[in-house]
Amino acid sequence: MNNDLQNKYIEKEAIHGAKNYSPLPVVLKRGEGVYLWDVNDNKYLDMMSAYSAVSHGHSHPKLVSSLVDQSNKLAIASRAFYTEPLAEYIEKLSNLSGFSSILPMNTGAEAVETAIKAARRWGYFTKGIPENEAEIIVADGNFHGRTTTIVGFSSEEDYKKGFGPFPEGFKTADYCSTGCECSKVCEKSINSFESLITENTCAILVEPIQGEGGIITPQPGWLKQLREVCTQNNVLLILDEIQSGLGRTGKLFAYEHENIQPDGLILGKALGGGLLPVSAFLSSREIMDHFNPGSHGSTFGGNPLAAVVASKALDILFEENLIENSREMGDYLANSLRNINTNLIKEVRGKGLWIGVEVHEDTVRAKQICLDLLDLGILAKETHETVIRFAPPLIINKDQIDWALERITKVFKKYT
């Protein structure tokens, strides 16, 4: 392996780039489908999908074609004008999701900020909360983005250190997990949310599954009970499905596993087809109509190029049965991981092709496992030192998973 070539680019980033990331020591140059190649032409199976952004696979031909075609017509015109691609895209997303109103943005964090603004306006203009008194309840262990507002209500101190002061108006309740020993559906978590609700509470904002938190999957029925709490207290339920949405968990949206309907939905990542940053906040007309011209906006949000790519990304989910494949291959991968004969693994959890493998903290660091997998041609990433995330593109097949499992098993047994 020509380490000198890789080191050249790694050193350039070290010299000229901010040190806000700690990448694995590999320099990638191209991708196709479920595979990536480095500058030395070594081939890797992508088990990360850029945190669900590449659900359709790298450089999907139909998506690339749509992007090229539209870029030759009109890429951006700003929202000062109407465009055909945006109208067609938001109509499609509305019909698929059941939400009557769509506000397109670019990054996931922008869409979360949009949801916060929408919830507060609804609180003031519909619920009658006194001005500047609105409160939003979030969950412990949350990850919703990196803006100062969002990190301000994070429970991870490293995300907040040196960035204050932070805005007020957020309270933190206990998230639910499958490891809860409650006799009923996570009564501890539900009671925690209920105890924080006041007449000034406008919304509860949670992830149906916490991704950055370690693929933390709540008990069955928890989200449905949280929905009931919101309804009973006239509080909006807003779900962040930036990572979990669009087929990742084996359903179009993760909340469909609980047969509920939130009041607001935040999408991103896979909405851009692995090509562009595309996000959106989805809600009802009642909530969204509190926005008026000048109250919110984005130069690039809803641009024609992004709209065409996002529209095609939605089509492909159904045309190529990616949602069903996520469910089937996800079940197969999760069960196979559980069947590995090793005392290293504490728990395997997740839904669809979004799986977290937690190792016992007194054994080996998750990052070391990821480095070992890298040497064997698998790209995966750790979170919170003890969890390895496996989230390959939704196009992955059984043969490719079996190839990965052989190497994953080898690494786990190395530390058994």
C-alpha positions in Angstrom: 0.0 0.0 0.0 1.3 3.4 -0.9 1.0 5.1 2.5 2.9 8.1 1.3 0.1 9.1 -1.1 -2.5 8.8 1.6 -0.4 10.6 4.1 0.1 13.5 1.7 -3.6 14.3 1.7 -4.0 13.6 5.4 -1.2 16.1 6.1 -2.8 18.7 3.9 -6.0 18.5 5.9 -4.0 18.6 9.1 -2.3 21.8 8.0 -5.1 23.6 6.3 -8.3 22.2 7.9 -10.0 22.8 11.3 -9.5 19.9 13.6 -13.2 19.3 14.3 -13.1 15.8 13.0 -11.1 12.7 13.8 -11.4 10.6 10.6 -10.3 7.1 10.1 -6.9 7.0 8.3 -8.1 6.4 4.7 -8.3 8.8 1.8 -11.3 8.1 -0.4 -11.5 9.1 -4.1 -14.6 7.5 -5.6 -17.7 5.4 -4.8 -20.1 3.2 -6.7 -23.1 1.4 -5.1 -22.1 0.0 -1.8 -18.4 0.3 -2.4 -15.7 3.0 -2.0 -12.1 3.2 -3.2 -9.2 5.0 -1.7 -6.4 6.8 -3.6 -4.5 3.6 -3.8 -7.4 1.8 -5.4 -8.1 -0.3 -2.4 -11.8 -1.3 -2.3 -14.0 -1.0 0.8 -17.6 -2.0 1.6 -19.4 1.0 3.0 -21.2 0.2 6.2 -21.7 3.8 7.2 -23.6 5.4 4.3 -22.4 8.8 5.5 -24.8 8.6 8.4 -27.7 7.5 6.2 -27.1 10.2 3.6 -26.1 7.5 1.0 -29.1 5.2 1.4 -29.4 4.9 -2.4 -25.8 3.9 -2.8 -22.9 6.0 -4.1 -23.4 7.8 -7.4 -26.7 6.1 -8.2 -27.0 6.4 -12.0 -30.6 7.7 -12.0 -29.8 10.3 -9.4 -26.6 11.4 -11.2 -28.5 11.7 -14.5 -31.2 13.8 -12.8 -28.6 16.1 -11.3 -26.7 16.5 -14.6 -29.9 17.1 -16.6 -31.2 19.7 -14.2 -27.9 21.5 -13.7 -27.9 22.1 -17.5 -31.3 23.8 -17.2 -31.5 25.7 -13.9 -29.7 25.1 -10.6 -30.7 27.9 -8.4 -33.1 30.9 -8.8 -33.8 31.7 -5.1 -37.2 31.5 -3.5 -38.0 35.0 -4.9 -39.4 33.1 -7.8 -41.6 30.0 -8.3 -40.0 27.0 -10.1 -41.6 23.9 -11.6 -39.2 21.4 -9.8 -40.0 22.7 -6.4 -43.7 22.6 -6.9 -43.5 19.0 -8.2 -41.2 17.9 -5.4 -43.1 19.2 -2.4 -46.4 17.9 -3.9 -44.8 14.4 -4.1 -43.4 14.6 -0.6 -46.7 15.8 0.8 -48.6 12.9 -0.9 -46.1 10.3 0.3 -45.9 11.5 3.9 -49.5 12.7 4.5 -48.3 16.1 5.7 -50.0 19.0 4.0 -47.2 21.5 4.2 -43.5 21.3 3.4 -40.8 23.8 4.1 -37.6 22.9 2.2 -34.1 23.5 3.7 -30.6 22.3 3.1 -29.0 20.7 6.1 -30.5 18.6 8.9 -29.6 21.3 11.5 -31.4 23.9 9.4 -34.5 21.8 9.4 -34.4 21.3 13.1 -34.1 25.1 13.6 -37.1 25.5 11.3 -39.1 23.0 13.4 -38.2 24.9 16.6 -39.3 28.2 15.1 -42.6 26.6 13.8 -43.3 25.1 17.2 -42.8 28.4 19.0 -45.0 30.4 16.6 -47.7 27.8 17.0 -47.3 28.1 20.7 -47.6 31.8 20.7 -50.2 32.3 18.0 -52.4 29.3 18.4 -52.0 28.0 22.0 -51.7 31.4 23.5 -48.4 31.1 25.3 -47.1 34.4 26.5 -44.4 35.9 24.3 -40.8 34.6 25.0 -42.1 32.0 27.4 -42.5 29.0 25.1 -40.8 25.7 26.2 -39.7 22.6 24.2 -39.0 19.3 25.9 -36.1 17.2 24.4 -34.7 13.8 25.4 -31.5 13.0 27.3 -28.9 11.6 24.9 -30.3 13.6 21.9 -28.4 14.6 18.8 -30.2 17.1 16.5 -27.3 19.0 15.0 -24.5 21.5 15.7 -25.9 25.0 15.8 -25.5 26.9 19.1 -29.2 26.6 19.8 -29.2 22.8 19.3 -26.0 22.0 21.2 -27.3 24.2 24.0 -29.9 21.5 24.8 -27.6 18.6 24.2 -26.7 16.4 27.2 -23.2 15.8 25.8 -20.9 18.3 27.5 -18.2 18.1 24.8 -20.7 19.5 22.3 -21.3 22.5 24.4 -17.9 23.3 25.9 -16.8 26.8 25.0 -19.8 27.7 22.9 -22.2 29.3 25.5 -24.2 31.2 26.5 -27.1 29.2 25.1 -30.7 30.1 24.5 -33.3 29.2 27.2 -36.6 27.5 26.6 -35.6 23.8 26.6 -36.0 21.1 29.2 -34.6 17.6 29.1 -36.5 14.4 29.9 -35.4 10.8 30.1 -35.3 8.9 26.9 -36.6 5.3 26.8 -34.5 2.3 25.9 -35.0 -1.4 25.5 -32.9 -2.0 28.6 -35.5 -0.3 30.8 -36.9 -2.6 33.5 -40.2 -0.8 33.9 -43.2 -3.1 34.4 -45.2 -1.1 31.8 -44.1 0.8 28.7 -41.2 2.8 30.0 -43.2 4.5 32.7 -40.0 6.2 34.0 -39.5 8.0 30.7 -43.1 8.9 30.1 -43.4 10.2 33.6 -40.3 12.3 33.1 -41.8 14.0 30.0 -45.2 14.5 31.7 -43.6 16.0 34.8 -41.9 18.8 32.7 -45.0 19.8 30.8 -46.5 23.2 31.8 -48.9 25.6 30.2 -46.0 27.1 28.3 -44.9 23.8 26.7 -45.3 24.0 22.9 -43.6 20.8 21.7 -41.7 17.6 22.5 -38.8 17.0 20.1 -37.3 13.5 20.0 -35.7 11.0 17.7 -37.7 7.7 17.3 -34.3 6.0 17.5 -31.2 7.9 18.8 -28.5 7.5 16.2 -25.5 9.4 17.5 -26.5 8.3 21.0 -25.7 4.7 20.1 -28.6 3.4 18.0 -30.7 3.6 21.2 -34.1 1.9 20.3 -37.0 2.6 22.7 -39.3 0.0 24.0 -42.3 -1.0 21.7 -45.2 1.3 22.5 -43.1 4.2 24.0 -43.6 6.5 21.0 -47.3 5.7 20.9 -47.6 6.6 24.6 -45.6 9.8 24.0 -48.1 10.7 21.2 -51.0 10.3 23.7 -49.2 12.5 26.3 -48.8 15.3 23.7 -52.4 15.0 22.5 -53.8 15.1 26.1 -51.7 18.2 26.9 -52.1 20.1 23.7 -48.4 19.8 22.9 -46.9 19.2 19.5 -45.0 16.0 18.9 -42.1 16.7 16.5 -39.9 13.8 15.3 -36.4 14.1 14.1 -36.0 11.5 11.4 -33.0 12.9 9.6 -31.2 9.6 10.0 -34.0 7.2 10.7 -36.4 8.3 7.9 -36.8 7.3 4.3 -36.5 3.6 4.6 -33.5 3.3 7.0 -35.5 1.3 9.6 -37.5 -0.9 7.2 -40.4 1.6 7.0 -40.7 4.8 5.1 -40.6 6.6 8.5 -39.5 5.1 11.8 -42.7 6.3 13.5 -44.7 4.0 11.3 -43.5 1.1 13.4 -45.8 2.5 16.1 -48.7 3.4 13.9 -48.8 7.1 15.0 -48.8 10.4 13.2 -46.6 13.2 14.6 -47.4 16.9 14.3 -44.1 17.7 12.7 -41.4 15.6 10.9 -37.8 16.6 10.2 -36.1 14.9 7.2 -32.6 15.2 5.7 -29.7 13.0 4.8 -31.1 10.5 2.3 -33.4 13.1 0.9 -30.4 14.4 -1.1 -29.7 11.0 -2.6 -26.1 11.1 -1.4 -25.4 14.0 -3.8 -26.7 17.2 -2.3 -27.6 18.6 1.2 -31.4 18.5 1.2 -33.7 18.7 4.2 -37.3 19.6 5.0 -39.7 20.3 7.8 -43.1 18.7 7.3 -46.2 19.7 9.2 -49.9 20.8 8.9 -51.2 24.0 7.4 -52.4 25.0 10.9 -48.8 25.0 12.1 -46.9 26.0 9.0 -49.2 29.0 8.1 -47.8 30.9 11.0 -44.8 31.6 8.8 -45.2 34.7 6.7 -43.0 36.3 4.1 -39.8 37.4 5.8 -40.2 35.3 8.9 -38.0 32.4 7.6 -36.0 31.5 4.5 -33.0 30.0 2.9 -31.0 31.1 -0.2 -30.4 27.5 -1.3 -33.4 25.8 0.3 -35.8 24.3 -2.3 -33.5 25.2 -5.2 -34.5 23.5 -8.5 -31.4 21.2 -8.5 -32.0 19.9 -5.0 -35.8 19.5 -5.7 -35.2 17.3 -8.8 -32.6 15.1 -7.0 -34.8 14.8 -3.9 -37.9 13.9 -6.0 -35.9 11.2 -7.8 -34.5 9.9 -4.5 -38.1 9.4 -3.3 -39.0 7.6 -6.5 -36.1 5.2 -6.2 -37.0 4.1 -2.7 -40.2 2.5 -4.1 -39.0 1.7 -7.7 -36.2 -0.4 -6.3 -37.9 -1.8 -3.2 -35.2 -0.3 -1.0 -37.5 0.0 2.1 -38.4 -3.7 1.9 -34.8 -4.6 1.3 -33.8 -2.6 4.4 -36.2 -4.6 6.5 -35.2 -8.0 5.1 -31.4 -7.4 5.0 -31.5 -5.5 8.3 -33.2 -8.5 10.1 -30.6 -10.8 8.5 -27.6 -8.7 9.5 -28.9 -8.1 13.1 -29.7 -11.8 13.7 -26.3 -12.8 12.3 -24.5 -10.4 14.5 -26.4 -11.7 17.5 -25.3 -15.3 16.6 -21.6 -14.5 16.6 -20.0 -16.7 19.3 -18.2 -14.1 21.3 -18.3 -12.7 24.8 -17.3 -9.3 23.5 -20.8 -8.2 22.4 -23.1 -6.7 25.1 -26.0 -5.9 22.8 -27.1 -5.7 19.2 -29.9 -3.3 18.6 -31.7 -1.3 15.9 -34.2 -1.6 13.2 -33.7 -2.2 9.5 -30.3 -1.4 8.2 -29.5 0.7 11.2 -27.7 -1.4 13.7 -25.6 -0.7 16.8 -23.3 -3.3 18.3 -22.3 -2.4 21.8 -19.2 -4.1 23.3 -18.5 -4.4 27.0 -16.6 -1.3 28.1 -13.9 -3.3 29.8 -12.9 -5.1 26.6 -11.8 -3.1 23.6 -12.6 0.4 22.3 -15.1 0.5 19.5 -12.8 2.7 17.5 -10.1 0.0 17.5 -12.7 -2.5 16.1 -13.4 0.0 13.3 -9.7 0.3 12.6 -9.4 -3.5 12.4 -12.4 -3.6 10.1 -10.8 -0.9 7.9 -7.8 -3.2 7.4 -10.2 -5.9 6.2 -12.0 -3.6 3.7 -15.0 -2.5 5.8 -15.8 1.1 6.6 -17.7 1.5 9.9 -17.7 4.2 12.6 -18.0 4.1 16.4 -20.0 6.3 18.7 -19.5 6.8 22.5 -16.5 4.5 22.6 -18.5 1.3 23.0 -20.8 1.1 20.0 -20.1 0.3 16.4 -22.7 1.4 13.9 -23.5 -0.6 10.8 -25.7 1.3 8.3 -24.9 0.2 4.8 -26.7 1.6 1.7 -30.2 0.2 1.4 -29.3 -1.5 -1.9 -26.9 -4.0 -0.2 -27.6 -7.7 -0.9 -27.1 -10.9 1.1 -23.9 -11.9 -0.5 -22.3 -8.5 0.3 -23.6 -8.8 3.9 -22.2 -12.4 4.2 -18.8 -11.1 3.0 -18.9 -8.4 5.7 -20.0 -10.8 8.4 -17.1 -13.1 7.8 -14.7 -10.2 8.5 -16.7 -8.8 11.3 -16.7 -12.2 13.0 -13.0 -12.4 12.6 -12.4 -9.1 14.3 -14.8 -9.8 17.2 -13.2 -13.2 17.8 -9.8 -11.6 17.8 -10.7 -10.0 21.2 -12.8 -12.9 22.6 
